[in-house]
Each structure stands twice: as C-alpha cells, then as structure tokens.
Amino acid sequence: MGDEPPAVRGLTPDMDGCAGRYGDLKAAEGDIWARLGRAVVDRRSPWHTPVLATVTADGAPALRVLVLRGVARAERRLRLHTDIRSAKVGEIAAEPRVGLLFYDKAAKLQLRVSGTAQVAHDGAEADSAWAATRLFGRRCYTAPVAPGTPAPGPVSGLPAELEHREPTREESETGRPNFAIVLVEVVRLEFLHLAVTGHRRGVLTWDPHGRGWEGRWLVP
C-alpha cells in the first residue's frame, strides 16, 4: 500500500479505463472518435452536449451549448443543428473558424476541437437531418421570432398553441424554413486526461498534405 500514489482532492482513479489509451497518441485518436460517435446516439453521454465557440462582429467570444447530432470520422466532420435566424449563423459566415469544448467528468477527460464551420440551410443533408428530427425537437424551430429577440418578460417564444404539447407532423413543418445544420470540419483535437498518477495532454493536428493526423505531447 505504501507504493500507491497519495489521494488528490477532486481526482479519482481511472474509472473509465482510459488512462492507458491516453498514454499513446494513436490510441487517443481512436478513443476520441469512438467517444464522439457514441455521444451522438447516447443522450446521457457528457459529450452529447458540447460548447460551441464563435466570434462576434466586435471580436468578442460567444459560447453556447448545442447537441452533437452527427459524426463522420472519415470526413473529420461534426454536425450540429441551429435556427437559421440565430446570431451564430452570421458569426460563422463572417469567421468560419470555431471551437468546440467537450468534458467527461467521470472519465476526467477534456477535449478541445478546432475547425472551420459552414451552415447548410437547403440541400439533401439538411433535409435528411430535418427528417430525422423528432417532433418535440422540431417544435423549437416553430417560433415566429428569432432567438435572442428582446422580450417584455420571460417567454418561450413558441406559438401559444404549442407551449404545452408536441406538435403534429404537419404543424412541425412550419419550422423547416428556420432549420439549418452546422458542419464543422475538424483540424485539431487537443485532449487533457486527469489522473492521480499524472495528467496527460496531447494534440492531434490534421495534415492536409496526406500524412493524416500528426500528434505531439504537451505539458498539462
């Protein structure tokens, strides 16, 4: 027992079994993409709701929590959904470089993603994403005014008839003109794994000249 590392306040042993994977850059790369893929389908995954960072017109950071809706590892692409009228759409158009932050408290694992984003309102991919959206999720896009519009008091923004129920499929279609997808092409993955035996931090950067992901270690 005397050889065990001392307990550190706020840290626990590796309960997710990922300490070994984050001692090897290639294994870390595979684990990151696997976790992202699971987060799309597992609503309880802490990576299901990342923070998206954009830059406002005056150069200030803007952050908000979104839902991770799709992952395509081969294309290095993440998909999120948005209201076409939201401020982030204009921010991405003006400055497509964005960041995403993921954190898994149980695994003690943080991931910072950098990439370039584009917003798609029309087309097959946006249509497919809309078709797969549940009726309750579609309800958010039926709001007659844009997100962020000043209000006289606490309001849902929803049509009064939909405030307390799920819309019918026909009613939900009024939200389609306001629905869009955000596609982020990932160029950098930076992870930090916390452990009582010593944290591990590394970065994986995409090489556009055909060498794939190139990794290097960083001091935590």
C-alpha positions as CSV (number, residue, x, y, z in Angstrom):
1,M,0.0,0.0,0.0
2,G,2.9,2.3,0.7
3,D,3.8,2.4,-3.0
4,E,0.4,3.8,-4.1
5,P,0.2,7.5,-5.1
6,P,-1.4,9.7,-2.5
7,A,-5.0,10.7,-2.9
8,V,-5.5,14.1,-4.6
9,R,-8.6,16.2,-3.7
10,G,-11.1,16.2,-6.6
11,L,-9.4,13.4,-8.5
12,T,-10.3,9.7,-8.6
13,P,-8.7,6.6,-10.0
14,D,-9.3,6.0,-13.7
15,M,-12.9,4.7,-13.6
16,D,-13.4,4.8,-17.3
17,G,-10.3,2.7,-18.1
18,C,-8.9,5.3,-20.5
19,A,-5.6,6.0,-18.7
20,G,-3.7,3.6,-21.0
21,R,-5.3,4.9,-24.1
22,Y,-4.2,8.4,-23.3
23,G,-0.6,7.3,-22.9
24,D,-0.4,6.7,-26.6
25,L,-1.3,9.3,-29.2
26,K,-2.7,6.8,-31.8
27,A,-4.8,5.1,-29.2
28,A,-6.0,8.5,-28.0
29,E,-7.1,9.4,-31.5
30,G,-9.1,6.3,-31.9
31,D,-10.7,6.7,-28.5
32,I,-11.7,10.3,-29.1
33,W,-13.5,9.5,-32.4
34,A,-15.2,6.5,-30.7
35,R,-16.5,8.7,-27.9
36,L,-17.7,11.3,-30.3
37,G,-19.6,8.6,-32.2
38,R,-21.2,7.2,-29.1
39,A,-22.2,10.7,-27.9
40,V,-24.4,11.2,-31.0
41,V,-26.7,8.3,-30.1
42,D,-26.3,8.3,-26.3
43,R,-28.2,11.2,-24.8
44,R,-26.6,10.5,-21.4
45,S,-23.1,10.9,-22.7
46,P,-21.4,14.1,-21.3
47,W,-20.1,14.7,-24.8
48,H,-23.6,14.8,-26.2
49,T,-23.8,18.5,-25.4
50,P,-20.6,20.3,-26.3
51,V,-20.0,24.1,-26.0
52,L,-19.6,25.8,-29.4
53,A,-17.5,29.0,-29.5
54,T,-17.7,31.6,-32.3
55,V,-16.5,35.2,-32.6
56,T,-18.9,38.1,-32.7
57,A,-18.7,41.0,-35.1
58,D,-16.9,43.1,-32.5
59,G,-14.3,40.4,-31.8
60,A,-15.7,39.0,-28.6
61,P,-16.1,35.3,-27.9
62,A,-19.6,33.8,-28.0
63,L,-20.3,30.4,-26.4
64,R,-23.4,28.2,-26.2
65,V,-24.3,24.6,-25.5
66,L,-25.5,22.6,-28.5
67,V,-26.3,19.0,-29.2
68,L,-23.9,16.8,-31.2
69,R,-26.0,15.3,-33.9
70,G,-23.6,13.6,-36.3
71,V,-20.0,12.4,-36.6
72,A,-18.2,11.4,-39.8
73,R,-14.7,10.4,-38.9
74,A,-13.5,9.8,-42.5
75,E,-14.5,13.4,-43.4
76,R,-13.4,14.8,-40.0
77,R,-16.8,16.3,-39.7
78,L,-19.2,17.1,-36.8
79,R,-22.8,18.1,-37.3
80,L,-24.9,20.3,-35.0
81,H,-28.3,21.9,-35.6
82,T,-29.3,25.6,-35.4
83,D,-32.0,28.1,-36.1
84,I,-31.0,29.9,-39.3
85,R,-32.1,33.2,-37.6
86,S,-29.6,32.8,-34.7
87,A,-26.6,35.1,-34.2
88,K,-24.2,32.2,-34.6
89,V,-25.1,31.8,-38.3
90,G,-23.9,35.3,-39.1
91,E,-20.8,34.9,-36.9
92,I,-19.8,31.7,-38.7
93,A,-20.3,33.4,-42.1
94,A,-18.0,36.2,-41.1
95,E,-15.4,34.0,-39.3
96,P,-15.8,30.2,-40.0
97,R,-13.1,29.2,-37.5
98,V,-14.8,27.8,-34.5
99,G,-14.1,25.8,-31.3
100,L,-15.9,23.0,-29.5
101,L,-15.4,22.0,-25.9
102,F,-16.3,18.6,-24.5
103,Y,-15.8,17.4,-20.9
104,D,-16.5,14.0,-19.4
105,K,-16.4,14.4,-15.6
106,A,-16.4,10.6,-14.9
107,A,-13.5,9.9,-17.3
108,K,-11.7,13.1,-16.3
109,L,-11.3,13.8,-20.0
110,Q,-11.4,17.2,-21.7
111,L,-11.4,17.6,-25.5
112,R,-10.9,20.9,-27.3
113,V,-11.8,20.8,-31.0
114,S,-10.8,23.4,-33.6
115,G,-12.2,23.6,-37.1
116,T,-13.9,25.5,-39.8
117,A,-17.7,25.6,-39.9
118,Q,-20.3,26.1,-42.6
119,V,-24.1,26.4,-42.3
120,A,-26.3,24.5,-44.6
121,H,-30.0,25.5,-44.9
122,D,-31.1,23.7,-48.0
123,G,-29.9,20.5,-49.7
124,A,-30.1,16.8,-49.2
125,E,-28.0,16.7,-45.9
126,A,-30.2,19.4,-44.2
127,D,-33.3,17.8,-45.5
128,S,-32.2,14.4,-44.1
129,A,-31.3,15.9,-40.8
130,W,-34.7,17.6,-40.6
131,A,-36.5,14.3,-41.5
132,A,-34.7,12.6,-38.6
133,T,-35.5,15.2,-36.1
134,R,-38.2,14.2,-33.6
135,L,-41.4,16.3,-33.4
136,F,-40.5,17.7,-30.0
137,G,-37.2,18.8,-31.3
138,R,-38.8,20.4,-34.3
139,R,-41.0,22.5,-32.1
140,C,-38.1,24.8,-31.2
141,Y,-38.0,26.0,-34.9
142,T,-41.7,26.9,-35.0
143,A,-41.0,30.1,-33.0
144,P,-42.3,33.1,-35.0
145,V,-39.5,35.4,-33.9
146,A,-35.7,34.9,-34.0
147,P,-33.8,33.5,-31.0
148,G,-32.3,36.4,-29.0
149,T,-35.0,38.9,-29.8
150,P,-35.7,41.2,-26.8
151,A,-38.9,40.3,-24.9
152,P,-41.0,42.1,-22.4
153,G,-40.7,39.3,-19.9
154,P,-40.0,35.5,-19.6
155,V,-41.3,33.9,-22.8
156,S,-40.9,30.6,-24.5
157,G,-41.1,32.2,-28.0
158,L,-43.2,29.3,-29.1
159,P,-46.7,29.6,-30.7
160,A,-49.2,29.7,-27.9
161,E,-50.9,26.5,-29.1
162,L,-47.7,24.5,-28.9
163,E,-46.4,25.7,-25.5
164,H,-47.7,22.6,-23.6
165,R,-47.7,19.9,-26.2
166,E,-45.8,18.2,-29.0
167,P,-46.7,19.5,-32.5
168,T,-48.3,17.3,-35.1
169,R,-46.1,16.4,-38.0
170,E,-48.0,18.9,-40.1
171,E,-47.6,21.7,-37.5
172,S,-43.9,20.9,-37.2
173,E,-43.3,21.6,-40.8
174,T,-43.7,25.3,-40.2
175,G,-40.3,25.1,-38.5
176,R,-38.4,23.8,-41.6
177,P,-37.7,27.2,-43.0
178,N,-35.9,28.1,-39.8
179,F,-33.9,24.9,-39.5
180,A,-30.2,24.6,-40.5
181,I,-27.2,22.4,-39.8
182,V,-23.7,23.4,-38.8
183,L,-21.0,21.3,-40.2
184,V,-17.6,21.6,-38.6
185,E,-14.5,20.2,-40.4
186,V,-12.1,19.3,-37.7
187,V,-8.4,20.3,-38.0
188,R,-7.2,20.0,-34.4
189,L,-8.0,17.8,-31.4
190,E,-6.5,18.6,-28.1
191,F,-7.1,16.4,-25.1
192,L,-6.4,16.5,-21.4
193,H,-6.8,13.4,-19.3
194,L,-6.6,14.0,-15.5
195,A,-5.1,11.2,-13.4
196,V,-3.8,10.9,-9.8
197,T,-0.6,9.4,-11.3
198,G,-0.1,12.5,-13.5
199,H,-2.2,14.2,-16.1
200,R,-1.7,13.6,-19.8
201,R,-2.1,16.3,-22.5
202,G,-1.6,15.9,-26.2
203,V,-2.7,17.5,-29.5
204,L,-3.5,15.9,-32.9
205,T,-3.4,18.2,-35.9
206,W,-4.6,17.3,-39.4
207,D,-2.0,17.4,-42.1
208,P,-3.7,18.5,-45.4
209,H,-0.8,17.0,-47.4
210,G,-1.8,13.4,-46.9
211,R,0.0,12.4,-43.7
212,G,-3.2,12.3,-41.7
213,W,-3.3,13.1,-38.0
214,E,0.0,14.2,-36.6
215,G,0.3,14.1,-32.8
216,R,2.6,15.6,-30.2
217,W,2.6,15.7,-26.4
218,L,2.1,18.9,-24.4
219,V,2.8,19.6,-20.7
220,P,-0.5,19.5,-18.9
